[in-house]
Amino acid sequence: MCERSEHIDLPVNTQRKHISYSRKERYIQEDENKLMKQYRCGYSDIHKLGILALKERTLQEMSARSL
């Protein structure tokens, strides 16, 4: 996936999920486009990377709390 490749063997959910944006959230779409160009990824890959980044951040916060 993009320049950063991480393979995770999990069951694939074939259900399509759609993201809807309000008129006031155009800035999010602009940020998506910037990130897709920066990482040379498509729309789907950039959202997957976002989920992985949030997961990593959450795990780091959890481990910091347990110290």
Protein Blocks (a to p, Z undefined) as FASTA:
>chain_A
ZZbdcdddddddfbdcdddddfklmmmmmmmmmmmmmnopafklmmmmmmmmmmmmmmmm
mmmmmZZ
